[in-house]
């Protein structure tokens, strides 16, 4: 439960930071992928989709939600690490 709360808080912080920096620099120039480390249909997935909708409206670019459940969120972390 604490892990999910920490994840949700980090999503909110990352979203606000991303959107403020992104708007200042004209980013993004292509669709954004939001990786959710839990299975579809749960509270975290619903929040991710709500964040994606808000970001789509604010950024003017598509935000795609991709669920990567499994291995205690390690699959999602490794997917993000490959991009960075």
PDB file of N, CA, C and O in Angstrom:
ATOM      1  N   UNK A   1       0.818  -1.189   0.000  1.00  0.00           N
ATOM      2  CA  UNK A   1       0.000   0.000   0.000  1.00  0.00           C
ATOM      3  C   UNK A   1       0.864   1.257   0.000  1.00  0.00           C
ATOM      4  O   UNK A   1       0.558   2.224  -0.698  1.00  0.00           O
ATOM      5  N   UNK A   2       1.932   1.244   0.773  1.00  0.00           N
ATOM      6  CA  UNK A   2       2.819   2.402   0.814  1.00  0.00           C
ATOM      7  C   UNK A   2       3.511   2.574  -0.532  1.00  0.00           C
ATOM      8  O   UNK A   2       3.729   3.701  -0.975  1.00  0.00           O
ATOM      9  N   UNK A   3       3.864   1.457  -1.195  1.00  0.00           N
ATOM     10  CA  UNK A   3       4.497   1.519  -2.497  1.00  0.00           C
ATOM     11  C   UNK A   3       3.570   2.182  -3.512  1.00  0.00           C
ATOM     12  O   UNK A   3       4.018   2.997  -4.319  1.00  0.00           O
ATOM     13  N   UNK A   4       2.309   1.847  -3.478  1.00  0.00           N
ATOM     14  CA  UNK A   4       1.359   2.463  -4.409  1.00  0.00           C
ATOM     15  C   UNK A   4       1.172   3.941  -4.119  1.00  0.00           C
ATOM     16  O   UNK A   4       1.069   4.740  -5.049  1.00  0.00           O
ATOM     17  N   UNK A   5       1.127   4.315  -2.867  1.00  0.00           N
ATOM     18  CA  UNK A   5       1.011   5.737  -2.533  1.00  0.00           C
ATOM     19  C   UNK A   5       2.233   6.503  -3.013  1.00  0.00           C
ATOM     20  O   UNK A   5       2.115   7.601  -3.557  1.00  0.00           O
ATOM     21  N   UNK A   6       3.395   5.923  -2.810  1.00  0.00           N
ATOM     22  CA  UNK A   6       4.628   6.575  -3.274  1.00  0.00           C
ATOM     23  C   UNK A   6       4.622   6.696  -4.790  1.00  0.00           C
ATOM     24  O   UNK A   6       5.046   7.714  -5.337  1.00  0.00           O
ATOM     25  N   UNK A   7       4.141   5.656  -5.471  1.00  0.00           N
ATOM     26  CA  UNK A   7       4.060   5.697  -6.930  1.00  0.00           C
ATOM     27  C   UNK A   7       3.098   6.788  -7.386  1.00  0.00           C
ATOM     28  O   UNK A   7       3.410   7.552  -8.300  1.00  0.00           O
ATOM     29  N   UNK A   8       1.943   6.863  -6.758  1.00  0.00           N
ATOM     30  CA  UNK A   8       0.957   7.871  -7.140  1.00  0.00           C
ATOM     31  C   UNK A   8       1.487   9.281  -6.914  1.00  0.00           C
ATOM     32  O   UNK A   8       1.290  10.167  -7.745  1.00  0.00           O
ATOM     33  N   UNK A   9       2.155   9.481  -5.796  1.00  0.00           N
ATOM     34  CA  UNK A   9       2.717  10.799  -5.514  1.00  0.00           C
ATOM     35  C   UNK A   9       3.824  11.136  -6.516  1.00  0.00           C
ATOM     36  O   UNK A   9       3.937  12.282  -6.952  1.00  0.00           O
ATOM     37  N   UNK A  10       4.630  10.157  -6.878  1.00  0.00           N
ATOM     38  CA  UNK A  10       5.683  10.420  -7.858  1.00  0.00           C
ATOM     39  C   UNK A  10       5.084  10.712  -9.229  1.00  0.00           C
ATOM     40  O   UNK A  10       5.641  11.506  -9.987  1.00  0.00           O
ATOM     41  N   UNK A  11       3.952  10.081  -9.560  1.00  0.00           N
ATOM     42  CA  UNK A  11       3.270  10.381 -10.824  1.00  0.00           C
ATOM     43  C   UNK A  11       2.789  11.823 -10.856  1.00  0.00           C
ATOM     44  O   UNK A  11       2.951  12.520 -11.857  1.00  0.00           O
ATOM     45  N   UNK A  12       2.208  12.256  -9.774  1.00  0.00           N
ATOM     46  CA  UNK A  12       1.707  13.625  -9.713  1.00  0.00           C
ATOM     47  C   UNK A  12       2.862  14.617  -9.821  1.00  0.00           C
ATOM     48  O   UNK A  12       2.770  15.600 -10.557  1.00  0.00           O
ATOM     49  N   UNK A  13       3.941  14.363  -9.095  1.00  0.00           N
ATOM     50  CA  UNK A  13       5.100  15.240  -9.148  1.00  0.00           C
ATOM     51  C   UNK A  13       5.724  15.240 -10.538  1.00  0.00           C
ATOM     52  O   UNK A  13       6.057  16.300 -11.067  1.00  0.00           O
ATOM     53  N   UNK A  14       5.882  14.073 -11.129  1.00  0.00           N
ATOM     54  CA  UNK A  14       6.477  13.983 -12.466  1.00  0.00           C
ATOM     55  C   UNK A  14       5.601  14.665 -13.507  1.00  0.00           C
ATOM     56  O   UNK A  14       6.105  15.315 -14.424  1.00  0.00           O
ATOM     57  N   UNK A  15       4.294  14.515 -13.362  1.00  0.00           N
ATOM     58  CA  UNK A  15       3.376  15.129 -14.309  1.00  0.00           C
ATOM     59  C   UNK A  15       3.450  16.636 -14.248  1.00  0.00           C
ATOM     60  O   UNK A  15       3.498  17.301 -15.283  1.00  0.00           O
ATOM     61  N   UNK A  16       3.460  17.181 -13.048  1.00  0.00           N
ATOM     62  CA  UNK A  16       3.518  18.638 -12.936  1.00  0.00           C
ATOM     63  C   UNK A  16       4.854  19.174 -13.420  1.00  0.00           C
ATOM     64  O   UNK A  16       4.904  20.223 -14.062  1.00  0.00           O
ATOM     65  N   UNK A  17       5.935  18.468 -13.120  1.00  0.00           N
ATOM     66  CA  UNK A  17       7.257  18.893 -13.582  1.00  0.00           C
ATOM     67  C   UNK A  17       7.366  18.781 -15.093  1.00  0.00           C
ATOM     68  O   UNK A  17       7.853  19.695 -15.759  1.00  0.00           O
ATOM     69  N   UNK A  18       6.908  17.649 -15.632  1.00  0.00           N
ATOM     70  CA  UNK A  18       6.963  17.424 -17.076  1.00  0.00           C
ATOM     71  C   UNK A  18       6.153  18.461 -17.826  1.00  0.00           C
ATOM     72  O   UNK A  18       6.625  19.024 -18.813  1.00  0.00           O
ATOM     73  N   UNK A  19       4.951  18.715 -17.372  1.00  0.00           N
ATOM     74  CA  UNK A  19       4.094  19.631 -18.110  1.00  0.00           C
ATOM     75  C   UNK A  19       4.612  21.062 -18.059  1.00  0.00           C
ATOM     76  O   UNK A  19       4.500  21.782 -19.052  1.00  0.00           O
ATOM     77  N   UNK A  20       5.171  21.494 -16.943  1.00  0.00           N
ATOM     78  CA  UNK A  20       5.688  22.858 -16.889  1.00  0.00           C
ATOM     79  C   UNK A  20       6.945  23.011 -17.730  1.00  0.00           C
ATOM     80  O   UNK A  20       7.094  24.006 -18.440  1.00  0.00           O
ATOM     81  N   UNK A  21       7.852  22.042 -17.661  1.00  0.00           N
ATOM     82  CA  UNK A  21       9.069  22.098 -18.480  1.00  0.00           C
ATOM     83  C   UNK A  21       8.757  21.887 -19.959  1.00  0.00           C
ATOM     84  O   UNK A  21       9.351  22.525 -20.828  1.00  0.00           O
ATOM     85  N   UNK A  22       7.825  20.993 -20.229  1.00  0.00           N
ATOM     86  CA  UNK A  22       7.500  20.657 -21.609  1.00  0.00           C
ATOM     87  C   UNK A  22       6.887  21.835 -22.342  1.00  0.00           C
ATOM     88  O   UNK A  22       7.235  22.098 -23.494  1.00  0.00           O
ATOM     89  N   UNK A  23       5.999  22.532 -21.706  1.00  0.00           N
ATOM     90  CA  UNK A  23       5.359  23.662 -22.352  1.00  0.00           C
ATOM     91  C   UNK A  23       6.359  24.775 -22.629  1.00  0.00           C
ATOM     92  O   UNK A  23       6.230  25.492 -23.621  1.00  0.00           O
ATOM     93  N   UNK A  24       7.353  24.927 -21.763  1.00  0.00           N
ATOM     94  CA  UNK A  24       8.349  25.971 -21.946  1.00  0.00           C
ATOM     95  C   UNK A  24       9.269  25.672 -23.125  1.00  0.00           C
ATOM     96  O   UNK A  24       9.763  26.600 -23.766  1.00  0.00           O
ATOM     97  N   UNK A  25       9.512  24.387 -23.424  1.00  0.00           N
ATOM     98  CA  UNK A  25      10.470  24.020 -24.457  1.00  0.00           C
ATOM     99  C   UNK A  25       9.818  23.531 -25.753  1.00  0.00           C
ATOM    100  O   UNK A  25      10.531  23.133 -26.673  1.00  0.00           O
ATOM    101  N   UNK A  26       8.505  23.549 -25.849  1.00  0.00           N
ATOM    102  CA  UNK A  26       7.843  23.076 -27.056  1.00  0.00           C
ATOM    103  C   UNK A  26       7.813  21.564 -27.184  1.00  0.00           C
ATOM    104  O   UNK A  26       7.495  21.042 -28.252  1.00  0.00           O
ATOM    105  N   UNK A  27       8.136  20.858 -26.120  1.00  0.00           N
ATOM    106  CA  UNK A  27       8.111  19.397 -26.104  1.00  0.00           C
ATOM    107  C   UNK A  27       6.690  18.963 -25.838  1.00  0.00           C
ATOM    108  O   UNK A  27       5.999  19.720 -25.156  1.00  0.00           O
ATOM    109  N   UNK A  28       6.202  17.912 -26.261  1.00  0.00           N
ATOM    110  CA  UNK A  28       6.785  16.858 -27.079  1.00  0.00           C
ATOM    111  C   UNK A  28       6.462  17.053 -28.553  1.00  0.00           C
ATOM    112  O   UNK A  28       5.489  17.720 -28.906  1.00  0.00           O
ATOM    113  N   UNK A  29       7.267  16.479 -29.383  1.00  0.00           N
ATOM    114  CA  UNK A  29       7.020  16.540 -30.817  1.00  0.00           C
ATOM    115  C   UNK A  29       6.509  15.206 -31.354  1.00  0.00           C
ATOM    116  O   UNK A  29       6.338  15.043 -32.562  1.00  0.00           O
ATOM    117  N   UNK A  30       6.266  14.257 -30.457  1.00  0.00           N
ATOM    118  CA  UNK A  30       5.714  12.947 -30.811  1.00  0.00           C
ATOM    119  C   UNK A  30       4.894  12.433 -29.630  1.00  0.00           C
ATOM    120  O   UNK A  30       4.982  12.999 -28.540  1.00  0.00           O
ATOM    121  N   UNK A  31       4.097  11.373 -29.812  1.00  0.00           N
ATOM    122  CA  UNK A  31       3.286  10.858 -28.697  1.00  0.00           C
ATOM    123  C   UNK A  31       4.147  10.446 -27.498  1.00  0.00           C
ATOM    124  O   UNK A  31       5.266   9.957 -27.651  1.00  0.00           O
ATOM    125  N   UNK A  32       3.592  10.659 -26.304  1.00  0.00           N
ATOM    126  CA  UNK A  32       4.266  10.334 -25.047  1.00  0.00           C
ATOM    127  C   UNK A  32       3.714   9.015 -24.539  1.00  0.00           C
ATOM    128  O   UNK A  32       2.510   8.767 -24.620  1.00  0.00           O
ATOM    129  N   UNK A  33       4.594   8.165 -24.015  1.00  0.00           N
ATOM    130  CA  UNK A  33       4.171   6.881 -23.459  1.00  0.00           C
ATOM    131  C   UNK A  33       4.258   6.951 -21.940  1.00  0.00           C
ATOM    132  O   UNK A  33       5.324   7.228 -21.391  1.00  0.00           O
ATOM    133  N   UNK A  34       3.147   6.702 -21.261  1.00  0.00           N
ATOM    134  CA  UNK A  34       3.086   6.667 -19.805  1.00  0.00           C
ATOM    135  C   UNK A  34       3.033   5.201 -19.380  1.00  0.00           C
ATOM    136  O   UNK A  34       2.053   4.507 -19.654  1.00  0.00           O
ATOM    137  N   UNK A  35       4.080   4.732 -18.717  1.00  0.00           N
ATOM    138  CA  UNK A  35       4.157   3.332 -18.309  1.00  0.00           C
ATOM    139  C   UNK A  35       3.624   3.186 -16.894  1.00  0.00           C
ATOM    140  O   UNK A  35       4.104   3.833 -15.963  1.00  0.00           O
ATOM    141  N   UNK A  36       2.614   2.318 -16.744  1.00  0.00           N
ATOM    142  CA  UNK A  36       2.010   2.029 -15.442  1.00  0.00           C
ATOM    143  C   UNK A  36       2.477   0.637 -15.022  1.00  0.00           C
ATOM    144  O   UNK A  36       2.263  -0.324 -15.761  1.00  0.00           O
ATOM    145  N   UNK A  37       3.111   0.504 -13.852  1.00  0.00           N
ATOM    146  CA  UNK A  37       3.694  -0.781 -13.466  1.00  0.00           C
ATOM    147  C   UNK A  37       2.720  -1.792 -12.866  1.00  0.00           C
ATOM    148  O   UNK A  37       3.153  -2.770 -12.256  1.00  0.00           O
ATOM    149  N   UNK A  38       1.434  -1.579 -13.023  1.00  0.00           N
ATOM    150  CA  UNK A  38       0.438  -2.494 -12.474  1.00  0.00           C
ATOM    151  C   UNK A  38      -0.533  -2.916 -13.569  1.00  0.00           C
ATOM    152  O   UNK A  38      -0.599  -2.288 -14.626  1.00  0.00           O
ATOM    153  N   UNK A  39      -1.284  -3.984 -13.312  1.00  0.00           N
ATOM    154  CA  UNK A  39      -2.178  -4.536 -14.324  1.00  0.00           C
ATOM    155  C   UNK A  39      -3.352  -3.597 -14.611  1.00  0.00           C
ATOM    156  O   UNK A  39      -3.725  -2.780 -13.770  1.00  0.00           O
ATOM    157  N   UNK A  40      -3.933  -3.727 -15.822  1.00  0.00           N
ATOM    158  CA  UNK A  40      -5.064  -2.882 -16.196  1.00  0.00           C
ATOM    159  C   UNK A  40      -6.287  -3.144 -15.323  1.00  0.00           C
ATOM    160  O   UNK A  40      -6.500  -4.262 -14.855  1.00  0.00           O
ATOM    161  N   UNK A  41      -7.081  -2.112 -15.112  1.00  0.00           N
ATOM    162  CA  UNK A  41      -8.326  -2.239 -14.385  1.00  0.00           C
ATOM    163  C   UNK A  41      -8.247  -1.867 -12.926  1.00  0.00           C
ATOM    164  O   UNK A  41      -9.281  -1.749 -12.268  1.00  0.00           O
ATOM    165  N   UNK A  42      -7.057  -1.677 -12.400  1.00  0.00           N
ATOM    166  CA  UNK A  42      -6.900  -1.312 -11.000  1.00  0.00           C
ATOM    167  C   UNK A  42      -6.918   0.194 -10.809  1.00  0.00           C
ATOM    168  O   UNK A  42      -7.037   0.957 -11.768  1.00  0.00           O
ATOM    169  N   UNK A  43      -6.801   0.604  -9.571  1.00  0.00           N
ATOM    170  CA  UNK A  43      -6.823   2.028  -9.244  1.00  0.00           C
ATOM    171  C   UNK A  43      -5.656   2.772  -9.880  1.00  0.00           C
ATOM    172  O   UNK A  43      -5.811   3.910 -10.323  1.00  0.00           O
ATOM    173  N   UNK A  44      -4.504   2.142  -9.925  1.00  0.00           N
ATOM    174  CA  UNK A  44      -3.335   2.793 -10.507  1.00  0.00           C
ATOM    175  C   UNK A  44      -3.505   2.982 -12.008  1.00  0.00           C
ATOM    176  O   UNK A  44      -3.093   4.004 -12.557  1.00  0.00           O
ATOM    177  N   UNK A  45      -4.104   2.012 -12.669  1.00  0.00           N
ATOM    178  CA  UNK A  45      -4.365   2.121 -14.098  1.00  0.00           C
ATOM    179  C   UNK A  45      -5.356   3.243 -14.376  1.00  0.00           C
ATOM    180  O   UNK A  45      -5.176   4.020 -15.314  1.00  0.00           O
ATOM    181  N   UNK A  46      -6.386   3.323 -13.571  1.00  0.00           N
ATOM    182  CA  UNK A  46      -7.393   4.375 -13.746  1.00  0.00           C
ATOM    183  C   UNK A  46      -6.754   5.744 -13.558  1.00  0.00           C
ATOM    184  O   UNK A  46      -7.015   6.661 -14.338  1.00  0.00           O
ATOM    185  N   UNK A  47      -5.920   5.892 -12.533  1.00  0.00           N
ATOM    186  CA  UNK A  47      -5.231   7.159 -12.309  1.00  0.00           C
ATOM    187  C   UNK A  47      -4.298   7.479 -13.478  1.00  0.00           C
ATOM    188  O   UNK A  47      -4.227   8.627 -13.916  1.00  0.00           O
ATOM    189  N   UNK A  48      -3.593   6.484 -13.978  1.00  0.00           N
ATOM    190  CA  UNK A  48      -2.722   6.701 -15.127  1.00  0.00           C
ATOM    191  C   UNK A  48      -3.489   7.183 -16.340  1.00  0.00           C
ATOM    192  O   UNK A  48      -3.018   8.055 -17.071  1.00  0.00           O
ATOM    193  N   UNK A  49      -4.660   6.626 -16.558  1.00  0.00           N
ATOM    194  CA  UNK A  49      -5.472   7.043 -17.704  1.00  0.00           C
ATOM    195  C   UNK A  49      -6.038   8.449 -17.505  1.00  0.00           C
ATOM    196  O   UNK A  49      -6.165   9.210 -18.464  1.00  0.00           O
ATOM    197  N   UNK A  50      -6.377   8.791 -16.265  1.00  0.00           N
ATOM    198  CA  UNK A  50      -6.822  10.161 -15.989  1.00  0.00           C
ATOM    199  C   UNK A  50      -5.685  11.160 -16.209  1.00  0.00           C
ATOM    200  O   UNK A  50      -5.891  12.234 -16.773  1.00  0.00           O
ATOM    201  N   UNK A  51      -4.488  10.793 -15.759  1.00  0.00           N
ATOM    202  CA  UNK A  51      -3.324  11.649 -15.982  1.00  0.00           C
ATOM    203  C   UNK A  51      -3.024  11.782 -17.470  1.00  0.00           C
ATOM    204  O   UNK A  51      -2.673  12.864 -17.940  1.00  0.00           O
ATOM    205  N   UNK A  52      -3.160  10.689 -18.209  1.00  0.00           N
ATOM    206  CA  UNK A  52      -2.915  10.733 -19.649  1.00  0.00           C
ATOM    207  C   UNK A  52      -3.898  11.667 -20.343  1.00  0.00           C
ATOM    208  O   UNK A  52      -3.518  12.411 -21.246  1.00  0.00           O
ATOM    209  N   UNK A  53      -5.149  11.633 -19.928  1.00  0.00           N
ATOM    210  CA  UNK A  53      -6.154  12.521 -20.510  1.00  0.00           C
ATOM    211  C   UNK A  53      -5.830  13.976 -20.214  1.00  0.00           C
ATOM    212  O   UNK A  53      -5.916  14.833 -21.094  1.00  0.00           O
ATOM    213  N   UNK A  54      -5.456  14.251 -18.969  1.00  0.00           N
ATOM    214  CA  UNK A  54      -5.109  15.629 -18.596  1.00  0.00           C
ATOM    215  C   UNK A  54      -3.863  16.106 -19.335  1.00  0.00           C
ATOM    216  O   UNK A  54      -3.810  17.248 -19.790  1.00  0.00           O
ATOM    217  N   UNK A  55      -2.869  15.244 -19.454  1.00  0.00           N
ATOM    218  CA  UNK A  55      -1.649  15.620 -20.175  1.00  0.00           C
ATOM    219  C   UNK A  55      -1.912  15.823 -21.662  1.00  0.00           C
ATOM    220  O   UNK A  55      -1.336  16.719 -22.279  1.00  0.00           O
ATOM    221  N   UNK A  56      -2.778  14.996 -22.237  1.00  0.00           N
ATOM    222  CA  UNK A  56      -3.125  15.155 -23.646  1.00  0.00           C
ATOM    223  C   UNK A  56      -3.736  16.525 -23.890  1.00  0.00           C
ATOM    224  O   UNK A  56      -3.396  17.194 -24.866  1.00  0.00           O
ATOM    225  N   UNK A  57      -4.629  16.943 -23.017  1.00  0.00           N
ATOM    226  CA  UNK A  57      -5.262  18.251 -23.153  1.00  0.00           C
ATOM    227  C   UNK A  57      -4.254  19.384 -22.958  1.00  0.00           C
ATOM    228  O   UNK A  57      -4.279  20.378 -23.683  1.00  0.00           O
ATOM    229  N   UNK A  58      -3.376  19.225 -21.982  1.00  0.00           N
ATOM    230  CA  UNK A  58      -2.433  20.298 -21.644  1.00  0.00           C
ATOM    231  C   UNK A  58      -1.289  20.410 -22.646  1.00  0.00           C
ATOM    232  O   UNK A  58      -0.881  21.517 -22.998  1.00  0.00           O
ATOM    233  N   UNK A  59      -0.768  19.270 -23.109  1.00  0.00           N
ATOM    234  CA  UNK A  59       0.374  19.276 -24.012  1.00  0.00           C
ATOM    235  C   UNK A  59      -0.016  19.379 -25.482  1.00  0.00           C
ATOM    236  O   UNK A  59       0.786  19.801 -26.315  1.00  0.00           O
ATOM    237  N   UNK A  60      -1.241  18.995 -25.794  1.00  0.00           N
ATOM    238  CA  UNK A  60      -1.663  18.994 -27.185  1.00  0.00           C
ATOM    239  C   UNK A  60      -1.047  17.850 -27.985  1.00  0.00           C
ATOM    240  O   UNK A  60      -0.972  17.921 -29.212  1.00  0.00           O
ATOM    241  N   UNK A  61      -0.617  16.818 -27.311  1.00  0.00           N
ATOM    242  CA  UNK A  61       0.002  15.650 -27.928  1.00  0.00           C
ATOM    243  C   UNK A  61      -0.587  14.397 -27.288  1.00  0.00           C
ATOM    244  O   UNK A  61      -0.953  14.418 -26.113  1.00  0.00           O
ATOM    245  N   UNK A  62      -0.680  13.328 -28.035  1.00  0.00           N
ATOM    246  CA  UNK A  62      -1.239  12.085 -27.505  1.00  0.00           C
ATOM    247  C   UNK A  62      -0.358  11.508 -26.402  1.00  0.00           C
ATOM    248  O   UNK A  62       0.868  11.500 -26.510  1.00  0.00           O
ATOM    249  N   UNK A  63      -1.000  11.025 -25.339  1.00  0.00           N
ATOM    250  CA  UNK A  63      -0.307  10.326 -24.263  1.00  0.00           C
ATOM    251  C   UNK A  63      -0.888   8.918 -24.216  1.00  0.00           C
ATOM    252  O   UNK A  63      -2.089   8.739 -24.010  1.00  0.00           O
ATOM    253  N   UNK A  64      -0.033   7.929 -24.409  1.00  0.00           N
ATOM    254  CA  UNK A  64      -0.448   6.533 -24.486  1.00  0.00           C
ATOM    255  C   UNK A  64      -0.100   5.837 -23.180  1.00  0.00           C
ATOM    256  O   UNK A  64       1.042   5.903 -22.726  1.00  0.00           O
ATOM    257  N   UNK A  65      -1.081   5.169 -22.573  1.00  0.00           N
ATOM    258  CA  UNK A  65      -0.858   4.422 -21.332  1.00  0.00           C
ATOM    259  C   UNK A  65      -0.484   2.996 -21.688  1.00  0.00           C
ATOM    260  O   UNK A  65      -1.197   2.321 -22.431  1.00  0.00           O
ATOM    261  N   UNK A  66       0.642   2.542 -21.153  1.00  0.00           N
ATOM    262  CA  UNK A  66       1.094   1.168 -21.379  1.00  0.00           C
ATOM    263  C   UNK A  66       1.291   0.499 -20.025  1.00  0.00           C
ATOM    264  O   UNK A  66       2.090   0.957 -19.208  1.00  0.00           O
ATOM    265  N   UNK A  67       0.561  -0.587 -19.792  1.00  0.00           N
ATOM    266  CA  UNK A  67       0.678  -1.329 -18.543  1.00  0.00           C
ATOM    267  C   UNK A  67       1.786  -2.361 -18.651  1.00  0.00           C
ATOM    268  O   UNK A  67       1.839  -3.118 -19.621  1.00  0.00           O
ATOM    269  N   UNK A  68       2.677  -2.398 -17.659  1.00  0.00           N
ATOM    270  CA  UNK A  68       3.775  -3.365 -17.598  1.00  0.00           C
ATOM    271  C   UNK A  68       3.786  -4.002 -16.211  1.00  0.00           C
ATOM    272  O   UNK A  68       4.676  -3.708 -15.413  1.00  0.00           O
ATOM    273  N   UNK A  69       2.813  -4.872 -15.902  1.00  0.00           N
ATOM    274  CA  UNK A  69       2.805  -5.498 -14.586  1.00  0.00           C
ATOM    275  C   UNK A  69       3.822  -6.632 -14.503  1.00  0.00           C
ATOM    276  O   UNK A  69       4.250  -7.179 -15.520  1.00  0.00           O
ATOM    277  N   UNK A  70       4.193  -6.966 -13.296  1.00  0.00           N
ATOM    278  CA  UNK A  70       5.031  -8.142 -13.094  1.00  0.00           C
ATOM    279  C   UNK A  70       6.373  -7.840 -12.470  1.00  0.00           C
ATOM    280  O   UNK A  70       6.905  -6.736 -12.589  1.00  0.00           O
ATOM    281  N   UNK A  71       6.912  -8.857 -11.795  1.00  0.00           N
ATOM    282  CA  UNK A  71       8.236  -8.814 -11.173  1.00  0.00           C
ATOM    283  C   UNK A  71       8.361  -7.679 -10.165  1.00  0.00           C
ATOM    284  O   UNK A  71       9.419  -7.061 -10.043  1.00  0.00           O
ATOM    285  N   UNK A  72       7.286  -7.410  -9.449  1.00  0.00           N
ATOM    286  CA  UNK A  72       7.334  -6.368  -8.425  1.00  0.00           C
ATOM    287  C   UNK A  72       7.674  -5.008  -8.996  1.00  0.00           C
ATOM    288  O   UNK A  72       8.441  -4.264  -8.385  1.00  0.00           O
ATOM    289  N   UNK A  73       7.133  -4.664 -10.138  1.00  0.00           N
ATOM    290  CA  UNK A  73       7.318  -3.424 -10.903  1.00  0.00           C
ATOM    291  C   UNK A  73       8.679  -3.341 -11.601  1.00  0.00           C
ATOM    292  O   UNK A  73       8.994  -2.315 -12.203  1.00  0.00           O
ATOM    293  N   UNK A  74       9.480  -4.389 -11.532  1.00  0.00           N
ATOM    294  CA  UNK A  74      10.803  -4.358 -12.170  1.00  0.00           C
ATOM    295  C   UNK A  74      10.705  -4.293 -13.688  1.00  0.00           C
ATOM    296  O   UNK A  74      11.566  -3.691 -14.330  1.00  0.00           O
ATOM    297  N   UNK A  75       9.683  -4.894 -14.274  1.00  0.00           N
ATOM    298  CA  UNK A  75       9.520  -4.840 -15.726  1.00  0.00           C
ATOM    299  C   UNK A  75       9.272  -3.407 -16.201  1.00  0.00           C
ATOM    300  O   UNK A  75       9.829  -2.972 -17.209  1.00  0.00           O
ATOM    301  N   UNK A  76       8.439  -2.691 -15.472  1.00  0.00           N
ATOM    302  CA  UNK A  76       8.159  -1.304 -15.831  1.00  0.00           C
ATOM    303  C   UNK A  76       9.394  -0.429 -15.639  1.00  0.00           C
ATOM    304  O   UNK A  76       9.681   0.441 -16.462  1.00  0.00           O
ATOM    305  N   UNK A  77      10.109  -0.660 -14.567  1.00  0.00           N
ATOM    306  CA  UNK A  77      11.320   0.126 -14.293  1.00  0.00           C
ATOM    307  C   UNK A  77      12.348  -0.118 -15.390  1.00  0.00           C
ATOM    308  O   UNK A  77      12.985   0.824 -15.862  1.00  0.00           O
ATOM    309  N   UNK A  78      12.514  -1.365 -15.798  1.00  0.00           N
ATOM    310  CA  UNK A  78      13.488  -1.655 -16.850  1.00  0.00           C
ATOM    311  C   UNK A  78      13.057  -1.066 -18.191  1.00  0.00           C
ATOM    312  O   UNK A  78      13.906  -0.656 -18.983  1.00  0.00           O
ATOM    313  N   UNK A  79      11.749  -1.017 -18.459  1.00  0.00           N
ATOM    314  CA  UNK A  79      11.256  -0.404 -19.699  1.00  0.00           C
ATOM    315  C   UNK A  79      11.559   1.094 -19.711  1.00  0.00           C
ATOM    316  O   UNK A  79      11.930   1.644 -20.748  1.00  0.00           O
ATOM    317  N   UNK A  80      11.405   1.743 -18.579  1.00  0.00           N
ATOM    318  CA  UNK A  80      11.713   3.168 -18.492  1.00  0.00           C
ATOM    319  C   UNK A  80      13.214   3.388 -18.588  1.00  0.00           C
ATOM    320  O   UNK A  80      13.665   4.332 -19.238  1.00  0.00           O
ATOM    321  N   UNK A  81      13.993   2.520 -17.942  1.00  0.00           N
ATOM    322  CA  UNK A  81      15.450   2.659 -17.958  1.00  0.00           C
ATOM    323  C   UNK A  81      16.003   2.498 -19.376  1.00  0.00           C
ATOM    324  O   UNK A  81      16.993   3.141 -19.723  1.00  0.00           O
ATOM    325  N   UNK A  82      15.388   1.663 -20.188  1.00  0.00           N
ATOM    326  CA  UNK A  82      15.845   1.500 -21.561  1.00  0.00           C
ATOM    327  C   UNK A  82      15.647   2.757 -22.382  1.00  0.00           C
ATOM    328  O   UNK A  82      16.438   3.046 -23.280  1.00  0.00           O
ATOM    329  N   UNK A  83      14.599   3.505 -22.082  1.00  0.00           N
ATOM    330  CA  UNK A  83      14.308   4.732 -22.807  1.00  0.00           C
ATOM    331  C   UNK A  83      15.263   5.840 -22.393  1.00  0.00           C
ATOM    332  O   UNK A  83      15.698   6.633 -23.228  1.00  0.00           O
ATOM    333  N   UNK A  84      15.586   5.895 -21.122  1.00  0.00           N
ATOM    334  CA  UNK A  84      16.463   6.957 -20.634  1.00  0.00           C
ATOM    335  C   UNK A  84      17.865   6.621 -21.022  1.00  0.00           C
ATOM    336  O   UNK A  84      18.788   7.375 -20.717  1.00  0.00           O
TER     337      UNK A  84
END
